[in-house]
Amino acid sequence: MISALIFSTHLVFISVIFTKKWQDESIGSAFTNLALIIILFAVGWSISTSVVKLIIDSKGFGIQFDSDTISLTLLTIAEYFFYKFYYSESKIEDESATEDGKGK
């Protein structure tokens, strides 16, 4: 159940970012961000699974929180901080101000 919640959260996040980039920039930018998120999810999940399997047994902490769910949880936490920085509004505002010639 926890894994399903994590996957659905990722699908909602992908939909929001895809729509926002499509409306604000272009369809090409939307697909580029879509590819970025999918690649980071796939690579991050395999890396976090490798790390978790070194530390925690495959049984994990119970039926609902096995080692795969633990690795997905760690990945989601790491992605949260990365995407919070990557898609921050201040970064977007700084870039647009620089393009207009009013920034730095």
Secondary structure, DSSP 8 states (H G I E B T S, - for coil): -HHHHHHHHHHHHHHHHHHHHHHHT-HHHHHHHHHHHHHHHHHHHHHHHHHHHHHS-TTTTSSSS-HHHHHHHHHHHHHHHHHHHHT-HHHHHHHHHHHHT---
